């Protein structure tokens, strides 16, 4: 069959099926039908993801996109991970109401190294091409001017972030206007076939198509993916808001955070992180536990998952002390409990006294009575004091 006949007939069923599987969790795959046509050409596609290393650690929100890249790898395609060591110095204006602070180059380089180490917990290293966009963006002024001439200010100002800031009479720097232009040129430099990002990156992804067209290259297709809510269930997962689960979090901390996910967000977490629906017939508690087991095993190992769940049960189900408890040295004899609690847990003496009165202080698992408040040091030495449900210290008599 000739190429013309194939094009008239449309993509093969195999290509359509693969495209449908790859776009299953996507919010948009644009232009419609292009991905299937690209797959039908029979050559591995170059799948682009650009990452600006503005922070060192990856959280589960980042893995939504990384999981999709892994799906492309397993389908036989080539992932090109672009570390934006140059664009990070400019700052992505996506979702911003003001200009991002410029980062120190040394911090960017350190973040990039850490990010890569963590990204390969998800990606297949052998099927990942890593590039730094300073390779092509650290250019001479005449090259930069030629690049700037290929875009219009009107097109750059179409992005929602800029439109909102203009309407609010908020400043937009010339540097920020450069960002879409520079990251769009990344697609030209690596000859991307597909670019992936969160829904907040749609303008940048489409601008990559504009730049490829300006350089007479075939235009990439784009895919936007949902943005994972943090464990508060509302805001985007982010280290700055403290609602994140890091892929390098200790197993027990990762499991505990997963158990705090609101019930309403469980389906979202299962679908975006495991590409599955929550177990049918199971209540929210068991669905969270299974999610916790699976994710801790993925980023640590099976043994760590078992230990993390047992740690959770010990603290929050049986209300027992953890295996390892930080020591707190005290010297008073007799020890005045409100003062001891204040020193051990960083609360005020009045808060310590109130916690005792309300039954919120335990010694080796037994609630302390409101009186007495003074105990011989020898009676406390080596025992575990607990404030509330989660805070423990082992008391050690000092000099």
C-alpha positions in Angstrom: 0.0 0.0 0.0 1.4 3.4 -0.9 2.0 6.2 1.7 -0.8 8.2 0.1 -3.3 5.4 0.4 -2.3 4.9 4.0 -2.8 8.5 4.8 -6.2 8.5 3.1 -7.2 5.4 5.1 -6.2 7.0 8.4 -4.2 5.4 11.2 -4.2 1.7 11.7 -6.2 0.1 14.4 -3.0 -0.8 16.3 -2.0 2.9 16.2 -5.4 4.0 17.3 -5.4 1.5 20.2 -2.0 2.6 21.4 -2.9 6.3 21.2 -6.2 5.6 23.2 -4.2 3.8 25.9 -1.6 6.5 26.2 -4.2 9.3 26.4 -6.5 7.5 28.8 -5.7 9.8 31.8 -5.0 12.9 29.8 -7.1 16.1 30.1 -6.4 17.0 26.5 -4.4 15.5 23.6 -4.0 18.1 20.8 -4.5 18.4 17.9 -7.1 15.6 18.0 -6.0 12.5 16.2 -2.4 13.6 15.6 -0.8 11.2 18.2 -2.4 8.2 16.5 -1.1 9.4 13.1 2.4 9.9 14.5 2.4 6.4 16.0 1.2 5.0 12.7 4.4 6.1 11.0 6.1 3.2 12.7 9.1 5.0 14.2 9.7 5.6 18.0 8.5 9.0 18.9 10.5 11.5 20.9 8.5 12.5 24.0 9.6 15.7 25.6 9.3 16.8 29.2 10.9 20.0 30.4 11.7 20.4 34.1 13.0 23.6 35.7 15.0 22.4 38.8 13.7 25.1 41.1 13.5 22.7 44.0 15.6 19.6 44.8 12.9 17.0 45.6 10.2 15.2 43.7 6.8 14.7 45.2 3.9 12.5 44.1 2.5 15.4 42.1 5.5 15.3 39.8 5.1 11.5 39.3 1.8 12.0 37.5 3.8 13.2 34.4 6.7 10.8 35.0 4.2 7.8 35.1 2.9 8.9 31.7 6.4 9.1 30.3 7.1 5.6 31.6 3.9 4.4 29.7 5.4 5.9 26.5 8.7 4.1 27.2 6.9 0.8 27.7 5.2 1.4 24.4 8.6 1.6 22.7 9.1 5.4 22.5 12.1 7.6 23.5 11.7 10.0 26.4 13.8 13.2 26.3 14.0 14.8 29.7 15.1 18.4 29.4 16.6 19.9 32.5 15.9 23.6 32.3 19.1 24.8 33.9 18.9 27.9 31.6 15.2 28.5 31.7 15.2 28.1 35.5 17.2 31.3 35.6 14.3 33.1 33.9 11.4 31.5 35.8 8.2 30.0 34.5 5.3 32.5 34.9 2.7 29.8 34.7 0.2 30.2 37.5 2.0 33.2 38.9 0.7 36.6 39.9 4.2 38.0 40.2 7.7 37.3 38.9 9.5 34.3 40.3 12.8 35.1 42.2 15.9 34.3 40.2 17.8 31.3 41.5 21.5 30.9 42.2 23.2 28.8 39.4 24.8 26.6 41.9 21.5 25.8 43.6 19.9 25.1 40.2 22.7 22.6 39.3 22.4 20.9 42.7 18.6 20.6 42.3 19.1 19.1 38.9 21.3 16.4 40.2 18.9 15.5 43.0 15.9 15.6 40.7 17.5 13.2 38.2 18.4 10.7 40.8 14.7 10.7 42.1 13.2 10.7 38.6 14.8 7.4 37.8 12.7 5.8 40.5 9.9 6.0 37.9 11.6 6.3 34.5 13.6 3.6 32.7 17.1 5.1 32.7 18.1 3.2 29.5 15.2 4.7 27.6 15.7 8.3 28.8 17.8 10.9 27.0 18.8 13.7 29.4 19.5 17.1 28.0 20.3 20.5 29.6 18.8 23.4 27.7 21.8 25.5 28.3 23.4 23.5 25.5 21.4 25.5 23.0 20.0 28.5 24.9 23.4 29.9 25.9 23.7 31.6 22.5 25.3 34.7 21.0 23.2 37.9 20.9 22.7 37.8 17.2 21.2 34.2 17.5 19.0 35.4 20.4 17.7 38.4 18.4 16.9 36.1 15.5 15.0 33.8 17.8 13.0 36.7 19.3 12.1 37.9 15.8 10.1 34.6 15.3 7.5 35.5 17.9 5.1 38.4 18.5 4.4 40.2 21.7 0.7 39.9 21.0 1.0 36.1 20.9 3.0 36.0 24.1 0.5 38.1 25.9 -2.3 35.6 25.0 -1.5 33.5 28.0 -4.0 33.7 30.9 -1.4 34.5 33.5 -0.3 37.6 31.6 -3.9 38.7 30.7 -4.9 38.6 34.4 -1.9 40.5 35.5 -2.5 43.2 32.9 -6.1 43.5 33.9 -5.0 44.0 37.5 -2.3 46.5 36.5 0.4 44.2 37.8 3.8 44.3 36.2 5.2 41.8 33.7 8.9 41.8 33.1 10.5 41.4 29.7 12.3 38.4 31.1 9.0 36.6 31.8 7.9 37.3 28.3 11.0 35.4 27.1 10.2 32.2 29.0 7.7 30.7 26.5 10.0 31.6 23.6 13.0 29.8 25.2 11.2 26.7 26.4 9.4 26.5 23.0 12.8 26.5 21.3 13.6 23.4 23.4 11.2 21.5 21.2 13.0 22.7 18.1 16.4 21.8 19.5 15.5 18.1 20.3 13.0 17.7 17.4 10.2 16.7 19.8 7.2 14.7 18.5 5.1 14.9 21.6 5.3 17.2 24.7 3.7 16.4 28.0 2.9 18.7 31.0 0.3 19.6 33.5 -2.8 21.6 32.6 -1.1 24.7 33.8 1.5 24.2 31.0 -0.9 24.2 28.1 0.2 27.6 26.7 3.9 26.6 26.9 3.2 23.3 25.1 1.3 25.0 22.3 4.0 27.6 22.0 6.5 24.8 21.3 4.3 24.0 18.2 4.6 27.6 17.1 8.3 27.6 17.4 8.6 24.3 15.4 6.5 25.8 12.7 8.6 28.9 12.6 11.7 26.7 12.1 9.9 24.6 9.4 9.8 21.5 11.6 6.9 19.1 11.9 4.8 20.3 14.9 4.6 18.2 18.0 1.4 16.9 19.5 0.8 17.9 23.1 -0.8 16.2 26.1 -1.9 17.8 29.3 -2.4 15.8 32.5 -4.4 16.6 35.7 -2.7 18.3 38.6 -2.7 16.2 41.7 -4.2 17.9 44.8 -2.1 17.8 48.0 -3.1 15.9 51.1 -5.3 18.8 52.1 -7.5 17.8 49.1 -7.7 21.4 47.9 -4.5 23.1 46.8 -2.0 21.8 44.2 0.6 19.5 45.8 3.5 21.6 46.6 6.4 21.8 49.1 5.7 25.5 49.7 2.3 24.7 51.1 3.4 21.7 53.0 0.7 19.4 51.6 3.1 17.1 49.7 4.2 13.5 49.8 7.9 13.3 48.8 9.2 10.3 46.9 12.1 10.2 49.3 10.0 10.6 52.5 10.8 7.8 55.0 8.4 4.9 54.6 6.4 5.5 57.8 6.0 9.2 57.0 4.9 8.4 53.4 2.3 5.9 54.6 1.1 8.2 57.3 0.6 11.1 54.9 -1.3 8.8 52.5 -3.7 7.8 55.3 -4.5 11.6 55.7 -5.8 11.9 52.1 -9.4 13.1 52.2 -11.9 10.3 51.2 -13.1 12.5 48.3 -9.7 12.5 46.7 -9.0 8.7 46.8 -10.2 8.0 43.3 -8.0 10.8 41.9 -4.9 9.4 43.7 -5.5 5.9 42.6 -6.1 6.8 39.0 -3.3 9.4 38.7 -0.6 7.4 40.6 -1.5 3.8 39.9 -3.7 4.1 36.7 -6.3 2.0 38.5 -9.6 2.6 40.3 -9.8 2.0 44.1 -10.6 -1.6 45.1 -14.3 -2.3 44.6 -16.2 -3.1 47.7 -13.6 -1.7 50.1 -14.1 1.2 52.4 -11.9 4.4 52.3 -9.7 3.2 55.1 -8.7 0.0 53.4 -8.3 1.8 50.0 -5.9 4.2 51.6 -4.0 1.4 53.2 -3.6 -0.4 49.9 -2.6 2.8 48.2 0.0 3.3 51.0 1.4 -0.2 50.7 1.7 0.1 46.9 3.4 3.5 46.9 5.8 2.7 49.7 6.8 -0.5 48.0 7.3 1.3 44.7 9.6 4.0 46.2 11.2 1.8 48.9 10.5 -1.9 48.9 7.9 -4.5 50.1 9.5 -4.9 53.5 9.4 -1.2 54.1 5.7 -1.1 53.2 4.9 -3.8 55.8 7.0 -2.0 58.5 5.4 1.4 57.6 1.8 0.0 58.0 2.8 -1.6 61.3 4.3 1.7 62.5 1.0 3.4 61.6 -1.0 0.7 63.5 1.2 1.0 66.5 0.8 4.8 66.8 -2.7 5.4 65.5 -4.6 2.2 66.1 -3.1 0.7 69.2 -1.8 4.1 70.4 1.6 2.6 71.4 5.0 4.2 71.3 7.1 3.9 68.2 10.1 1.5 68.2 12.5 4.5 68.1 11.8 7.4 70.4 13.9 10.5 70.7 15.4 11.0 74.1 14.8 14.1 76.3 17.3 14.7 79.2 16.0 16.4 82.3 17.8 17.3 85.6 15.2 18.4 88.1 14.4 16.1 91.0 11.6 16.0 91.7 10.5 16.8 88.1 7.5 19.2 87.8 5.4 17.6 84.9 4.1 20.9 83.3 7.7 22.1 83.1 9.0 18.8 81.9 6.3 18.6 79.1 7.1 22.2 78.1 10.8 21.4 77.7 10.3 18.1 76.0 7.6 19.2 73.4 8.1 22.9 73.0 4.8 24.0 74.5 4.0 26.4 77.4 3.7 25.2 81.0 0.0 26.1 81.0 -0.5 24.0 77.9 1.3 21.1 79.6 -0.9 21.4 82.7 -4.1 21.6 80.6 -3.1 18.5 78.7 -2.6 16.6 81.9 -5.9 17.7 83.3 -7.7 16.6 80.1 -6.0 13.2 80.1 -3.8 14.0 77.1 -0.5 13.0 78.7 0.5 9.3 79.1 3.5 7.6 80.7 4.3 4.3 79.1 0.9 4.2 77.6 -1.1 5.0 80.8 -2.9 8.3 81.1 -1.5 10.4 84.0 -4.0 11.7 86.6 -4.4 15.5 87.2 -2.4 15.1 90.5 0.3 14.9 91.5 2.3 17.2 89.3 5.7 16.4 90.8 7.4 13.0 90.3 10.8 11.7 91.6 13.3 11.7 88.8 14.1 8.0 89.4 10.4 7.1 88.7 10.5 8.8 85.3 14.0 7.8 84.1 13.9 5.6 81.0 10.1 5.8 80.6 8.2 7.2 77.5 6.1 10.2 77.9 3.4 10.9 75.3 1.6 14.2 74.5 -1.5 13.8 72.4 -1.6 11.0 69.9 1.6 11.5 67.9 4.3 13.0 70.1 6.7 10.8 72.2 9.9 11.3 74.2 11.9 8.9 76.2 12.9 10.6 79.5 16.5 10.3 80.6 17.7 11.6 83.9 20.7 13.9 83.4 23.2 15.4 85.7 
